[in-house]
Amino acid sequence: MPPNLTGYYRFVSQDNMDNYLRALDINVALRKLVCLLKPDKEIIHTGDHMTIRTITSLRNYVMDFDLGIEFEEDLGPVDGRKCQTTVSWEEDQLVCEQRGEKRNRGWRHWLEGDLLHLRMTAEDEVCVQIFQKVK
């Protein structure tokens, strides 16, 4: 049975964000700004429905979805694109596939103790963020 990810998580660290954003064709000024942000994550997980809020001082991004059901995701606040997105469980990891202009785009979340890991991919780049559960 997959874990329940419900909780509020504070940013701890990230690796390779600039190269990941470059793979998404984000301009240099915005890349530098985003690399300075320390986002929080709030996850509400009820059965097969999830809401993931990424909260920053610049802007927030809300992803609201049903597991296993493809939907059109508007990534306008991120990189101006739309894609076909499906989020499902692979064992104890929440896996997102985002089909669109960019190859190999998606992410996966998993817990190790009270640390939430996020591995984001686009093209050949990988960015890893880690968050600490605070409530």
CORGI-V359467 format. One record per residue. N is the residue number from 1. PHI is phi in whole degrees, 0 to 359 (999 if undefined). BURIAL is # if it has 16 or more other C-alpha atoms within 10 Angstrom, else .. Layout:
n=<N,N>
phi=<PHI,PHI>
burial=<BURIAL,BURIAL>
This chain:
n=<1,2,3,4,5,6,7,8,9,10,11,12,13,14,15,16,17,18,19,20,21,22,23,24,25,26,27,28,29,30,31,32,33,34,35,36,37,38,39,40,41,42,43,44,45,46,47,48,49,50,51,52,53,54,55,56,57,58,59,60,61,62,63,64,65,66,67,68,69,70,71,72,73,74,75,76,77,78,79,80,81,82,83,84,85,86,87,88,89,90,91,92,93,94,95,96,97,98,99,100,101,102,103,104,105,106,107,108,109,110,111,112,113,114,115,116,117,118,119,120,121,122,123,124,125,126,127,128,129,130,131,132,133,134,135>
phi=<999,292,289,268,270,308,160,245,235,259,301,245,199,209,222,74,296,300,294,299,294,298,296,269,65,282,293,299,296,292,301,298,296,299,295,275,289,235,290,259,234,237,239,243,235,235,61,265,246,222,232,240,255,256,244,225,286,275,195,253,229,244,243,237,203,256,299,79,247,292,214,276,257,266,265,311,295,266,217,80,252,242,210,267,240,226,241,209,268,238,55,259,246,274,241,243,248,244,269,181,295,262,287,59,264,165,202,215,247,205,257,229,66,258,256,263,258,229,246,253,231,204,55,255,259,229,241,239,240,231,231,257,291,245,195>
burial=<.,.,.,.,#,#,#,#,#,#,#,.,.,#,.,.,#,#,#,#,#,.,#,#,.,#,.,.,.,.,#,.,.,#,.,.,.,#,#,#,#,#,#,#,#,.,.,.,.,#,#,#,#,#,#,.,.,.,.,.,.,.,.,.,#,#,#,.,.,.,.,.,#,.,.,.,.,.,.,.,.,.,#,.,#,#,#,#,#,.,.,.,#,#,#,#,#,#,#,.,.,#,.,#,#,#,#,#,#,#,#,.,.,.,#,#,#,#,#,#,#,#,.,.,#,#,#,#,#,#,#,#,#,.,.>
